[in-house]
């Protein structure tokens, strides 16, 4: 008999100290009250009482909004801090291993730049990606059939199998859903050559029909390819133990997710390097470009 234990979903909520408010909210309200009173005292020395109250009201209202406001589950003060950090952050990052040069005198100020700090130290031919800090990760491409095409019983079984995979996790993982633009012109040219050389008329007609379908897709704007990746991470410092740990966990993930209708294929070193290159510089390096000094033998 399996006993189910219910866990509360609000285990990460902040403790409420007084009046149903947390310590952070009480501090914000206290600071807003002090600032509003100080502003009122300063304004009352020069303005009539109603005008001084009206002048201090925006300060009190702003403090109350920061302390009590929430947007999509996030506190208003943290949203404001995140917005300020975003506005102050450089808009462009460039590869500058030796640091950014000092701006030249007499020239207009350049746009705010920052060096791009890549967390990748090396990519091994086995597919293991060595990260800064000593940890390593392995990229696996996931594929499977559509969930909505399954029956209700099959969907329940797939969800249960995916739950077993999640319950078996002992190390951090990351599920990445990314998309990139698709260039269909090279594929169309290759299919045109192959369709013209087919000896069977029925196959040639089917190839021409598929070619017309792809041509209609190419005529549209914003054709993209979606890709789902599973990133396994290990904190093992040494290369061989890290590779063995990641390979073992990849095999376990393949077995568990196969029951959920998901097939996993680990990316080799060249494939992982090309994927990271496309992600850092969409739509990726020019066709025919070679990756040098990135992939190391293992």
N, C-alpha and C positions, 0 to 999 in steps of 0.2 A: 504494500500500500504506500503510495506516494503522498506525503503530506505537503500541502502548499502553504507557504508563509507569505503574507501580504506585507509589503514594505511601503511606508508612506512616501508619497511623491514629493514632499516638501522638506526633505531632510537638509537642504542647503539654505533654507530661509534664515534670515538674520533674526536674532533674539529681539523681542520687543520689551523695552524697559518700562515705559510709562505711557499711558493714554493710547496704547496700541501702536506706539511709534518706536522705531529702532534708535540706537545710539547715534547713528549717522544723521537721521532725520531730526532728532532733538538738537544736535549740535548746529545743524543748518538753520533751524528755526530760531535758536538762541542768537546765532550770529546775525541773522536777518533782523531780529527784534532790536538788537543793540545798534546795528547800522541804521535802521529806520528811526530809532529814538535820537541818535546822534544827528542825523540829517534834519529831524524835526526841530531839535534844539537850536541848531545853527540857523535854520530858516525862520524860526519864530523871532529871532532877534531883529529881523529886517522886514518880515511880512506879517500880515494879520493871521490870526489863528486858523481860520478855514484854509487860507492859502498855504500855510505851513503844513497842515495835515495833508492837503492834496499833494504837496511836493514830496512828502515822505511816504505816501501810499504806494507809489510804484516800487520803492525799495522793499517794503514789506511784502507786496504782492509777488515780486520776483523771487524773494527768498522762500515764500510759501510754495510757489510753483516748483522751485528746485528741490525742496524737501519732500513734497507730497506728490508731485507729478510723476507719471509713468507713461511710457509709450512702448507698446508691444512687449510688456513685461520688464522693461529696463527702466531704472530710476532716471529722472530727468537730469540730476547732477552728473551722473556718469555719461549720459548722452552729450551734455554740454562739454565735458572734458574731452570726450572722444572727438567732437566736432572741432574744438580748439587744436587738438593734436593733429587732426587731419589738415587744418588750414595752415599750420606752421610747418608741416612736413614738406620736403622737396617734392616737386611734381615729377621730376625725371631722375632716374638712376642710371649711371653709366659704368662700364667696366674700367676701373682705375685701381689696379693692384698697388701702385706706388702712391696713391692719393691724388687728389685734385690739385692742379696747379693754381697758384695765386692769380687773381684777376689782374689784367694789365691796367696801368694807370691811364686815365684820359679816355678810356673806352666805356661805352654804356654797360651798365651792370648786366651780367649774363643771367639767364634764368636760373632759379635755384636748382642746383644739382647735388647729388649725393652719390658716393661710390656704391656700387651694387655688390653687396656681400653675399656671395654664393655659399650656401652651407655644404656644398659637395666638395670633398677632397679628391676623390678618385672613384672611377667606375671600373670594376673588374670585369673580365670577359665572362665570368660566371653569372653576371647580372647583379652582384652585390654592389651597392652604392655606399661608399664610406663617407660619413658626414663629419662636419666639424664637431668637436667635443668627444670624439671617440666612438660614437654609436654608428650603426650600419642599418641599412634597410634593403628590402627586395621588392621590386615592382612586379605585380601580376595583373595581366589583362583578363577581365571577366567578360563572359558572354553567356547568353542563355535565351530561351524562348520567352515570349511575352507572357506576363503574369495574368493579364486579363483574358487570355485565350484559354486558360485552364478552368476546369469545373470548380465548384465550391469545395468539394472534398480534396481535390488536388491542391487548391490554394491553401487550405488549412494545413495540409501535410508539408507544403513548401515553407510556410511560415514557421511551423514547428521545427523543421530541419534548420532553418536559418537561426531560430532561437537557440538550438543546440550549439551552433557555431559560436554565437555570441557568449553563451554561458561557458564555453570552453576556453575563452580568451584569458591569458595570464600576462600578456605583454601588450603594449600599445599597438593599435592598428589604425589605419586611416583608409576611408573609402572616398575616392575622388571621382566625381562625375565631371568630365571636361568635354568640350567640343572645339572643333577647329574647322575652318573653311575647307571645302573640297574643290579641287581643281579637276574638272572632268575632261578638259580638252585633250590631254595625253591619252586618257582611256578611250575617248571617242575615236581618235586617230588610229589607235591600235586595233580596236574592234572593227573599224571600217576596213582595214587591211585584211584581218582574219575572215570577216564575213564575205569579202570578195573572193577568197580562196577556198571556201567550203565547197566540196564536190556534190553534196546532197542538196537538192533545191529546197526541201523542207527545212533543213537546218539553216540554210542561207536566209530563208524567209523569217525564221524565228530570230536569227541574229539581227536582221534588219529591223524587225519590230522592237527588239531590245535597244537597238541603237537609236531609234526614234524616241523611245521612252527616256533614255539618258539625255538625248538632245533637248527634250522638253524640260528636264530637270536643270540642265546647264543654262537654259534661257532664263530661268528664275534667278532672283537675287537672294543671297543669304543662304545658299545650300551649305549645310554643315554636317559633319560626321560626329556622332556622339561616342564617347569612349568611357568605360567604367574601369577604374583601377583599384586594386587592393594593395595597400602599402604595409608590409610587415616590418616592424622595427625591433631591434635588439640592442641592449645596452652592453653587450659583450665587447670588451676592448680589443682583444686579440683578433687577428684576421681569420685564422682557421676556426676557432670556436664560434665566431660570429657567423661565418659561412655555414658551418654545420648546423647551428641553431636555426638559421633562416631557412635552410633547405628542409629541415625536419618540420618546421611550422608550416612551410608551404605545402608539404605533402599532407599534413593533417587538415589544412584548410581545403585542399582539393577534395579530400574524401568527404568532409562534412558538407561542403557546399554542393558537391555533386548530387547529394540527396535533395538539395533545394533547387535543383535544376540549373545550377550555375557551373560553368566550366572555367577553370583558371589555367592560364598559360604564363609561366614566368618569362620575363623579358631577359634576353641575353644582353651582354654588355653593350654591343653596338645598337641594339634596339632601345635600351634604356637611355643611352647617350643621345640618340636621335630624338626620342620623345622629350627629354629635358630641353634639347635645343629648340624644338618646335614650341614648347611651352614658354620658354624665356623670350623668344623672338618670333611670334606668330607672323606669317605662316611657316616659319622655320628657315633654315639655311637654303640658299638657292640650289636648284637641282644640279647634281654633279659635284657639289661641294664635299670635301672629305673632312672627317673628324680626326684631328691630329693632337697627340698629347693629352687625350682625355681617357681613353680606355687602357687599362693596364692588364698585363697577363696575370693569371692567378694559378 
